[in-house]
Amino acid sequence: MKFTELPIPAQVLKGIEETGFTDCTPIQEKALPISLSGKDVAGQAQTGTGKTAAFLISVFTRLLGQQKSGGAHHPRALILAPTRELVVQIEKDAQALGCHTGFTIQAIYGGVDYMKQRDALKAGADVVIGTPGRLIDYLKQKVYSLKDIEALVIDEADRMFDMGFIADLRYILRKLPNYDKRQNLLFSATLNTRVMELAYEFMNMPEKVSVTPEQMTAERVEQVLYHVARKEKFPLLLGLLRKVGMERTMIFVNTKREAEYLQDRLNANEFPAKVISGDVEQRKRLKILSDFKAGILPIMIATDVASRGIHIDGVTHVINYDLPQDSEDYVHRIGRTARAGAEGMAISFADEDGAFYLEGIQEFIKQKIPTEWAEDDMFVHDYKRTKRPPPAEKPNRDKGGRSGSKPGGKDSARGRGRSDKPATKPAAKAAPAERAAVSAEPANGASGEAGSDAAKKRKRRRRSSKPKSDQPVEQKPE
């Protein structure tokens, strides 16, 4: 289906043509006829399928066909996304597709100039695209109002749940006009029970459309799987990077610590690489993304926290250095390449741990990933070694455990017992009998030895005071 066959306004069609789009993707072909008729849509689609263009075209068409009713500063459309990178990408697409509509488009997200965004939002915007946190912040300050929202989009709804944003999302949705007075569009990687409950609560009888994982991973993405030992993964990675012309490569790992270690190893072996994760400062993140898009940075390492929010055309290769534990993340990862109908390659390493996730991934995508065996000449063993950084988290020594010195030693904070009191506590009080013996010494002038003999005699008397039942009490001679 071509875009010209759909009832799309001329201003929007012109923007579509200038971006180079002519034919609808599967999700656009299913969703647009419904959304352009004014109905609500709940769509199941991964990133890279064209869902962003689908909801932007619908929003612009809706706003162009409605009489503007609110004040100049009140937004008419609200698009919610879980990550900053995704917000930035949606804004970029919106500016391109809506360049002839005359709408003011504003992105709102954390990590950048707070007052600048606040002033821009207060000045007025027709379409607001943002993350829940900062939108709520400005809303509570009454910088803007949601009373005139005519179109709502929730992108990657399942990720909202995964990242713990659902409470913030519900807060915003309850501030909107009634669901029957606006058009609602929701897109998610999966339309699970939680997502559909959200849809039925805040949408007006949405119609479900979906693109299956099998459709998304077939044809456009060439997938390859290598079974390799954990210690051989890096030598194989170097071999692939040297032999295969990887112009723009994204490498995915499961932990931030592993990402940083891999970055150090690649840079030490003359493969420029940078890490992008949720902990990287926003300005640095934007610089890394900009360099990667421009081809200045050939390799970018990412965790799954950032993977769904990265939308970069021209990614030639995706490498799953670690197989993801979540099968859905596999599809999200390889969706970074082969975007907008282009071709790409996804290479996965299955080590001793990753092999456990392989079966679930193949069941989810409903196909077996082609396996290739790495020849000996593909491994590079003469590489520069780097030291693995220490663990990020250390045991809390204040809550038990050894402090590194011997119990009760010179530097120890406590003795051998379990008491939390300092080891250098005052000497324990003497027993009553001992106190009596000590107090008697100054009066009778007894020496330490005499005191000791007296104590022994008292102990013998105490023992003899309890005779055994089968022996008579021994009488002392007079």
C-alpha positions, 0 to 999 in steps of 0.5 A: 500500500502506498501513502497516496492511497490513504486519506492523508492531508497534503501538508503531511504527504509532502513531508512524507515524500521529502523523507523518501517514503512511498510504500507503507510498512506492515504496521503502517498498512494495518494501523493507518486505515484505522487511526486515520478514521479517528479510532483508537489503536493498540499496536504490537510492533518492535522498533524499526518497523515504522510505527513512529511514522504511523502515529505521527501521521495520524496525530498530524492528520487529527490536528489538521482536521480539528478546529483549534480550541485552546489557548496558544500555550496549551498543547494539543497532542501529547506523545509519551516515551520511556527514554530520552533517546527515544524522545529525541528521535521521535522529535526528529521524525516529527520535525521532518514529517510535520515540516509543512504543517506549521505545528510547534513541536517541543521535546521534554526530557531530563538531563538537559537545560531545565529552564530552557525547556521550561520557557519553551513549553510555557511559550507554547507548543502544539505537539509535546513529546516527553518522558513522564518525569519531567512532564509531571514536574512542569505540570505541577508547576502549572507551566502548561495544561493538558486540558486541550489534548486532542491526541495521545500517543503512548510509545513502548508501553511495555517498557514503561512497566519495565522501567517503573514509570507506570505510576507516573504514566497513570498520573499524567493520563488522569489529567487528560480530558475524557478518553472519548474526547481525544484519540488514543494510540498505543504501541508496544513490543508485546500486548500483554495483560498489563498493557491491555489493562492500561489500554482498556482503562484509558482508551476508547475501545482500541482496535488491536493490530500487530506485526509478529516477531517472525515478520520483523526478523525475517529477510531484512536481518541476516542472523548468525550464531557462534557457539564459543567459550567465554574466554574466546569471545573477545578473540573472536570479536577482534577477528570479526572486526578485523576481517568483516568490514563493520562500518557502524557496529553496535555491541550489546552486553548484559551489564554496565561493568562488562560494557566498560571492560569491553570498551577498555579492551577494544580501545587498547587494541585500536578499535575506538569504542564508547559505552552508552548506558543509563548512567552516562551523563546526558551531554556525553550521551548525545555526543556519543550518539552524534559521533556514531551517526556521523561515522566518527565513532565506528563502535558503540557498546550498549546495554538493554537499558539504552537499546530501545531508545536508540534509533540510528539509520545505517547501522551495518552490524549488531553483535550480541556479545552477551545473549539477552536473558529476555527474548524480547530484548533480542528482537529489540537489539537486532532491530537496530540494524536493517531499519527502514527496509535496509539490510543488516547483519546480527551476530550472536555469541552463545557462551556457557551461560548464554546457551541457556537463553538460546532456546527461549529466543528461538521459540519467541522469534519462531525460527532457528538462528543459523549457526556457523563454526568459527575457524581457527584463523578467525580468532585473534590471540595476540592482543593487548591485555587490560586489567578487569576493573574491580567489582562495582559493589563491595560488601558493607563491612558495617553490617557484619563480616570480616573487616580484613584484620584478625578478630579482636586485633589492633585494627578491629572494630569489635572482638570475637563476640557478636556484640556491637560494643567496642573491643576496648571496653572496661574490664568486667566486674569481679564475682562477689566472692572475688570482690570479698577477697580483694576487699579483705586484702588491705585489712589483713595484709595478706599477700596475693598468694594468701588470697589465692589460697583462700579462694581455693579453700572456699571452692573446696568448701563449696564442692564439699557442701554437696555430698554424693548420695551414695557416700557418707560425709567425711568428718574432719578430725578435731 
